[in-house]
Amino acid sequence: MKTLVVYESMFGNTERIARAVAHGLAETLDVEVQEVSSAPAQVSGYTYDLAVVGGPTHAFSLSRPSTRADAVRQGASQGEQGFGLREWIGRLRAGAQVPVVATFDTRVEKVRGWPGSAAHKAARMLRRDGFEAMTTESFYVTDVAGPLAAGEVERARAWGRRLAQDLVRTMATDQPHGA
C-alpha cells in the first residue's frame, strides 16, 4: 500500500511533524513525503491508498496568502506566501478510486481548547470533494514560531503507526474507515 504525506510549513515545525508521521507510516506502508508546492494534484486512482495532509493552523483555520505573509513578517523562512494546503486542496481532482485521507495540523499549545483547526478545515474541504476522511489530529508548538512542544515528534510517529495499522486492518476486512 502506498501513502502520500503532503505538508505545508512556514517555520519548519509542521514539516518535522509530517516527517515523523511518515516515519511511523513507513513501518508498514510505502511512503512518499511532499511539500505542498511540489505535491501532485491527483491522488486518486491506484496511485495512493492513503493521503495524509497537514499544515499549520493560522487564524483558526487553514493558512491563506495573508496569514502566510504575516508568518513571514514574524520570521518564517519556509513555504510560499501564495500557495498552501487550501489552494492545493482546491486543485485536487477526485477520481473513481478515491483514497482515504487523514489530516493533521500544528497549533500553539496555549490555545489547545479553542475552536478552529487547519486539520478540521482540510478534512471538511476534502470530504466535500468526495474524499473519505479517516481522522484528524493536532500537534502543538510552544509559540507561533515553535519549537514543538515536548513529546510531539514521538506522538506524531505513533499516530502515523496507528494510521497504517488502521488502514491495513480496514483494507483486510473491507470495512469503511472510522472517523
TAGI-V334044 format. One record per residue. N is the residue number from 1. PHI is phi in degrees with one decimal (999 if undefined). PSI is psi in radians with two decimals (999 if undefined). BURIAL is # if it has 16 or more other C-alpha atoms within 10 Angstrom, else .. Layout:
n={N	N}
phi={PHI	PHI}
psi={PSI	PSI}
burial={BURIAL	BURIAL}
This chain:
n={1	2	3	4	5	6	7	8	9	10	11	12	13	14	15	16	17	18	19	20	21	22	23	24	25	26	27	28	29	30	31	32	33	34	35	36	37	38	39	40	41	42	43	44	45	46	47	48	49	50	51	52	53	54	55	56	57	58	59	60	61	62	63	64	65	66	67	68	69	70	71	72	73	74	75	76	77	78	79	80	81	82	83	84	85	86	87	88	89	90	91	92	93	94	95	96	97	98	99	100	101	102	103	104	105	106	107	108	109	110	111	112	113	114	115	116	117	118	119	120	121	122	123	124	125	126	127	128	129	130	131	132	133	134	135	136	137	138	139	140	141	142	143	144	145	146	147	148	149	150	151	152	153	154	155	156	157	158	159	160	161	162	163	164	165	166	167	168	169	170	171	172	173	174	175	176	177	178	179}
phi={999	-112.5	-126.5	-111.7	-108.6	-116.2	-136.4	-119.1	-146.0	-104.6	-108.2	97.4	-69.3	-67.6	-62.4	-60.8	-65.4	-57.9	-69.2	-68.6	-59.7	-60.2	-61.0	-65.3	-63.2	-67.9	-67.1	-125.8	-116.2	-81.3	-124.4	-121.3	-113.7	-134.1	-70.6	-53.9	-69.1	-113.4	-76.6	-68.0	-88.5	-124.6	-121.3	-101.4	77.4	-96.9	-68.4	-134.1	-92.9	-145.3	-118.1	-111.5	-122.7	-147.1	-159.6	-77.4	-83.1	-119.4	50.8	67.2	-159.9	-67.0	-64.9	-129.4	-51.7	-68.1	-75.2	-68.6	-63.1	-64.2	-62.0	-62.5	-62.6	-89.8	109.4	-63.4	-123.4	-116.8	76.5	-119.1	-69.1	-94.0	-144.5	-145.4	-60.7	-55.6	-70.6	-63.3	-60.4	-62.4	-94.2	-59.7	-117.9	-85.1	-114.7	-65.6	-103.1	-85.7	-77.4	-78.1	-124.6	-128.5	-123.7	-142.7	-144.2	-113.2	-141.8	-72.1	-57.2	-70.0	-110.5	-49.5	-90.6	-77.4	-73.0	92.3	-158.3	-61.5	-63.4	-67.8	-63.6	-61.2	-61.3	-62.2	-63.4	-68.0	-60.1	-58.0	-89.4	98.1	-88.3	-94.1	-84.3	-84.6	-167.5	-129.3	-151.3	-112.1	-122.5	-116.2	-113.5	-78.7	-154.4	-50.2	-87.3	101.6	-80.0	-62.7	-65.4	-55.9	85.0	-70.1	-64.2	-65.1	-64.9	-66.0	-62.1	-65.5	-63.6	-59.8	-61.3	-64.8	-57.3	-61.5	-63.0	-63.7	-64.5	-61.7	-62.8	-65.2	-67.6	-68.8	-99.0	56.1	-96.0	-63.2	-75.4	-78.0	-91.9}
psi={2.44	2.41	2.45	2.21	2.10	2.30	2.69	2.33	2.34	-0.68	-0.05	-0.23	-0.76	-0.60	-0.75	-0.72	-0.79	-0.75	-0.59	-0.74	-0.80	-0.69	-0.76	-0.72	-0.66	-0.21	-0.38	-0.61	2.83	2.18	2.41	2.32	2.27	2.36	2.52	-0.64	-0.31	0.14	2.58	2.60	-0.03	2.02	0.26	-2.98	-2.61	0.21	-0.86	2.53	-0.43	2.38	2.23	2.13	2.26	2.63	3.02	2.57	2.11	2.20	0.76	0.39	-2.90	2.65	2.75	2.90	-0.70	-0.66	-0.54	-0.67	-0.68	-0.69	-0.70	-0.72	-0.46	0.08	0.05	2.45	0.06	3.01	3.11	2.43	-0.57	-0.12	2.20	-2.84	-0.69	-0.82	-0.68	-0.82	-0.66	-0.43	-0.23	2.52	2.08	2.43	-2.91	-0.64	1.53	2.25	2.86	2.54	2.60	2.49	2.61	2.85	2.95	2.47	2.72	2.28	-0.64	-0.20	0.49	-0.76	0.00	2.67	2.88	2.24	2.35	-0.66	-0.77	-0.70	-0.78	-0.76	-0.75	-0.77	-0.73	-0.73	-0.77	-0.57	0.12	0.11	2.63	1.98	2.14	-0.85	2.88	2.71	2.52	2.48	2.63	2.50	2.73	-0.44	3.04	-0.82	-0.04	-2.94	3.11	2.53	2.71	2.32	-0.07	-0.62	-0.76	-0.70	-0.65	-0.72	-0.76	-0.67	-0.75	-0.73	-0.78	-0.71	-0.82	-0.80	-0.74	-0.73	-0.81	-0.80	-0.77	-0.76	-0.58	-0.60	-0.09	0.68	2.72	2.62	2.44	2.69	999}
burial={.	#	#	#	#	#	#	#	#	#	#	#	#	#	#	#	#	#	#	#	#	#	#	#	#	#	.	#	#	.	#	#	#	#	#	#	#	.	#	.	.	.	#	#	.	.	.	#	#	#	#	#	#	#	#	#	#	#	.	#	#	#	#	#	.	.	.	#	#	.	#	#	.	.	.	#	.	.	#	#	#	.	#	#	#	#	#	#	#	.	.	.	.	#	.	.	.	#	#	#	#	#	#	#	#	#	#	#	#	.	.	.	.	.	.	#	#	#	#	#	#	#	#	.	#	#	.	.	.	.	#	#	#	#	#	#	#	#	#	#	#	.	.	#	#	#	.	#	.	.	.	#	#	.	#	#	#	#	#	#	#	#	#	#	#	.	#	.	.	.	.	.	.	.	.	.	#	.	.}
